[in-house]
């Protein structure tokens, strides 16, 4: 008989297929709660589904806010008949955004980050924490925006420290971190120079690793070409360049 964790995973996948992401979030929160009760961290599949669920519902509301905010600016130039109603709608969307971001941030702080053991999981969750604080900083003002930006920076820095020590430049999670962190510098901190520096470091590091990998792959391919037509080929011609691995 399937346990609660397995059942909620099944329902979360079904909700995703049906484009019912609010329900998907609810099911994945139950999965996370079950994992916490068991004293275990989420599996890779569970972690990715949780991220998809929350990112999708928050992105949907971020896009809604952009549309309404743009319309509000247009109408405020000469049509006050609708301005108040538009402001109310924007405020409602922002309240919803705040609630959704707060939900995943509580989950990250309460169980997901503390239970993470592997380096890639720690980077993933801290990067996720930085992202959702960044989403809050996009529309908050005053001290609330400042607090969200500070929290995002702290989370991104935590993820960056672990990534630099434990993950290759070309690791997808590290590259994803560099993407989110550079966007944060550019859009939230208004630091295009730092954003460019971070992005260039990521590209240069990943390209260097891929260059070494491509060289080794070429050696392997050369060996295959040598070995395939003549199995009795002198082994002294084999390529063995493992000392140059990344």
Protein Blocks (a to p, Z undefined) as FASTA:
>chain_A
ZZfklmmmmmmmmmmmnopaklmmmmmmmmmmmmmmnopacdfklmmmmmmmmmmmmmmm
mmmmmmmmmmmmmmmnopmklmmmmmmmmmmmmmmmmmmmmmmmmmmmmmmmmmpmbfkl
mmmmmmmmmmmmmmmmmmggcjllmmmmmmmmmmmmmmmmmmmmmpcfklmklmmmmmmm
mmmmmmmnopaklmmmmmmmmmmmmmmmmmmmmmmmmmmmmmmmmmmmmmkbcfklpccf
klmpZZ
